[in-house]
Amino acid sequence: MKLTEIINNKKPTLSFEVFPPKTDSVFETVKVATEEIAKLKPAFMSVTYGAGGGTSRYTLEIAKDIEEKYQVPTLAHLTCVSSTKETVRTRIKEIREAGLENIMALRGDLTPELEKSDRATWDYRHAVDLIRDIKEVDENICIGGACYPEIHPESANQAEDIRYLKEKVEAGCSFLTTQMFFDNNLLYNFLYKIREAGIEVPIVAGIMPITNANQVDRAIKLSGSFMPQRFKSLVDKFGDSPAAMKQAGIAYATDQIIDLLANGVNHIHVYSMNKPDVAAKIQSNLSEIIS
């Protein structure tokens, strides 16, 4: 099923993100975790793609397993920054041959080696280049893209960032999923600006439940996210107690989601980090709100 059939509907949805294993030795453990989340019957699940395509085979296997066993639509991530056009086109064909219809098109994170390399030699420098190639290989694929409510780390300013975002939509993105954020007002402001710029595709809000204090620094490093004082106080108070921090982090994420839904943001994507218990608790907290 194409995700546009779900996301273009105004009915609220809850979806989850999982990641594939890095090695064969943990494949079964990861597979079990992803299947436990699939049993919750979310609107869809996304499956990430390791840096440099190192887990591409696992991405496909996990996504296919979820769809075939649990009939949960999946969104297979595909990154391009360290790949050749030939490799990327092969990956696209493999995704389609597996019966999958949805791709999350991303440039991908830059490794230290790539940071030092000559970008003029890259086959892909931006996600928009990947989106165009996906459309050229198969125009029927449903393509999702990423957006940054707090500005992409490499953009000079938000106006520039939104111009590039519009290019991605015009190239073929059917919907956009946000990077994690912890202050809903940042998203509301961002939505106003992109609508003013003529970007009309659905926006899926990405929420990261911070369930242990060690995740905070990593979240800031990955996304540059602004941490509101309310959230900092939560970490200061409960960070030394794993059980309390987990409960507080889930409560904070749930509160964010309820506020988003109350303000017309109908599609929520939880970065569940292969944690079925966290996904299940958030879903349970919303049982009468998203049903």
ABEGO torsion letter per residue (X at the ends): XBAAAAAABABBBBBBBBBBBABAAAAAAAAAAAAAAAAAGBABBBBBBBBGGAAAAAAAAAAAAAAAAAGBBBBBBBBAAABBAAAAAAAAAAAAAAGBABBBBBAEBBBAAAAABBAAABABABAAAAAAAAAAABAABBBBBBBBAAEBAABABAAAAAAAAAAAAAAGBABBBBBBBABAAAAAAAAAAAAAAGBABBBBBBBBBBABAAAAAAAAAAAGBBBBAAAAAAAAAAAABAAAAAAAAAAAAAAAAAAAAAAGBABBBBBAGGBAAAAAAAAAAAAAABX
